């Protein structure tokens, strides 16, 4: 960005943190309530887009040197691998397993293999969204 907008940049730092924390909450709450990898990924991508609007694409690329195409590929592999893993255990496709664990700070918590699938979806959504935004936004 050619102009130095101090107010936008200052507010962006705070709002980006809030959006990312909400994305983490939505991601983990998604198994029992609306949310999950898709909505969490969209929130994360919106936080990165906000950073790009405030600081410029080049600056954000220096701060976050992420290849979003690779991120998308890894996400697809994780999501498909998690779904297909049920075949190895001779259960129907997309069958997920879960168990309860006593975690520090969280207490007794159920952990699901669907979480791995949601991680894959999250990576795909962030990767695809940011690839599209960067492709549209670059003026080279």
KOLVO-663153 format. One line per field, with one value per residue (C-alpha): x negated, y negated, z negated. Coordinates in steps of 0.02 Angstrom, whole numbers, always signed. Layout:
u = [X/...]
v = [Y/...]
w = [Z/...]
! end
This chain:
u = [+0/-67/+19/-23/+144/+94/+271/+316/+154/+174/+355/+310/+184/+316/+459/+350/+308/+493/+542/+407/+457/+639/+584/+498/+654/+769/+651/+651/+834/+885/+911/+1055/+1117/+1114/+938/+788/+651/+745/+804/+641/+545/+652/+625/+436/+433/+533/+406/+264/+360/+385/+197/+170/+290/+205/+22/+16/-7/-197/-214/-98/-192/-352/-271/-179/-286/-158/-133/+57/+59/-45/+69/+219/+134/+88/+265/+338/+222/+266/+454/+457/+335/+441/+599/+516/+431/+594/+566/+407/+510/+644/+783/+893/+815/+810/+834/+751/+686/+687/+637/+635/+472/+431/+337/+254/+355/+499/+544/+630/+640/+694/+571/+633/+548/+666/+550/+416/+542/+586/+401/+393/+548/+476/+313/+405/+520/+379/+268/+398/+467/+295/+238/+389/+367/+182/+209/+341/+244/+72/+40/-123]
v = [+0/-170/-270/-251/-225/-211/-193/-52/+40/+23/+81/+223/+293/+307/+365/+497/+572/+575/+656/+789/+832/+845/+956/+1074/+1077/+1111/+1245/+1344/+1314/+1377/+1557/+1520/+1352/+1263/+1228/+1337/+1335/+1243/+1095/+1089/+1085/+944/+843/+872/+821/+664/+617/+637/+536/+398/+397/+383/+237/+145/+184/+237/+406/+396/+359/+502/+620/+576/+605/+764/+849/+986/+1076/+1090/+1216/+1335/+1300/+1348/+1508/+1559/+1522/+1631/+1773/+1760/+1752/+1894/+1997/+1978/+2026/+2172/+2237/+2319/+2439/+2502/+2545/+2633/+2513/+2407/+2258/+2100/+2197/+2099/+2157/+2064/+2086/+1983/+1914/+1816/+1664/+1531/+1369/+1449/+1594/+1745/+1713/+1820/+1824/+1882/+1936/+1811/+1678/+1737/+1723/+1547/+1501/+1556/+1455/+1304/+1313/+1331/+1183/+1068/+1124/+1105/+941/+862/+926/+844/+681/+670/+708/+572/+449/+459/+324/+387]
w = [+0/+45/-90/-273/-361/-544/-611/-491/-528/-716/-716/-597/-721/-856/-745/-660/-830/-877/-711/-726/-905/-852/-705/-827/-937/-789/-723/-885/-925/-753/-803/-920/-856/-687/-629/-596/-467/-331/-434/-533/-368/-301/-459/-450/-267/-307/-441/-315/-186/-314/-343/-156/-143/-285/-250/-67/+15/+23/-162/-211/-94/-186/-355/-303/-169/-138/+26/+25/+168/+62/-87/+20/+77/-100/-158/-21/-66/-251/-218/-92/-196/-352/-260/-170/-327/-374/-230/-314/-470/-367/-414/-300/-212/-320/-482/-622/-789/-954/-1134/-1293/-1364/-1521/-1454/-1562/-1565/-1470/-1584/-1508/-1322/-1176/-1032/-862/-703/-621/-691/-569/-427/-485/-485/-304/-259/-353/-254/-89/-123/-179/-35/+103/+36/+19/+189/+270/+172/+211/+394/+408/+300/+380/+508/+580]
! end
